Amino acid sequence: MICNSLSIFSKENADNFLMGGVVKSDVWEIDRKLNLEYFNGNVYFKNYYHELKANSAVYNHNIHKWNALGRVYIKRNLDSESYAETFCDMAEYMEDTQIAKMDSKHKKLKLIYYTNNEEAYTAYSVKAVVEALDRRVTFYDKFELYASSISVFSDKAVYDDYEKTFDMTLNPYAMGYDEKYDLYLKGDELLLLKNDETLYAYNNVYGLIKPRKEDQQ
């Protein structure tokens, strides 16, 4: 196992993605001509805010870009009581813009949000783009969201952390339940408030509510 403290860990780059962290991998190679660093085998990185695991990773010093490939795991500490985990096939991160793009070819990527160390919701999609500065996540293709009593599906969804909302705008529909009823709801747009799981539907709204069977309660 090779442990590397990269040159970008300097004090002048205190806001850098990797500041204060160490990268570990089985193999470390440097291409000085192209200004690239290659990490292969059991790649692991951790600092105060992030934790990353992958089969391999490449860092491009010219454009401050990371690419991680193969069984990628990313953990982001949001505050003292909440954090998010993402599992995907590949990810790239631009340090200057703080934009991350994640993709999964074999099965959908998975994002889990925890609060008070308990799982609050789980989301799936084929692709996702995280814009950290805008506190926004956009999910593309076959999006699924599972909360405690409601499930939402769409081909596109945008999570706004300022508003604490999921906005589904492409073929969205939802299913939910309580102690007495099952719910199906669709519309041109569905808006879910994350904190209290209130769901709104807009335009061409269609819904179905039916009593739950005794054996479902």
C-alpha angles and dihedrals in degrees: 000000000000120000116202131189102198126219090243089070090085122132090246087067098051092143092049119126092242100038110138094008137110128218119218127191141148093243130026122188132176126207101197093181094058093028093236132141121206125204117188132181126022095003112194132175132172137172133154095287105026142045122187134184126178144146091247142354139191127204119201109202093190095064099017092241132151126202120190123188136189127026092358118194121185127183122188122189107216100181139325092292106033141048140164132226126201129192119192145138098249140004139182128198129196108205097198096054096027090227120146125193121197130187139175124199102179101041134354120283116253128218122187123190119203129193124182085003091295126113108256101177142343126217132192133191141143094246137013136185120203117200103190098184091053092038091230135134122194118198121201132196125011096003117190127183124189122191130165098287106001138062123197129193132191142143089239133024135171123205115203112195093193092057094029091227140133111214114197114192110161118070094323128180136163140208126197146153146200133187094294111020146046117215135206119182135171138168142146088278134018123194121195122194104217101208100053099017093237110164127207127191126200133195125358089020120187125178141173128196122185134172116260118246118248092246090055095057 
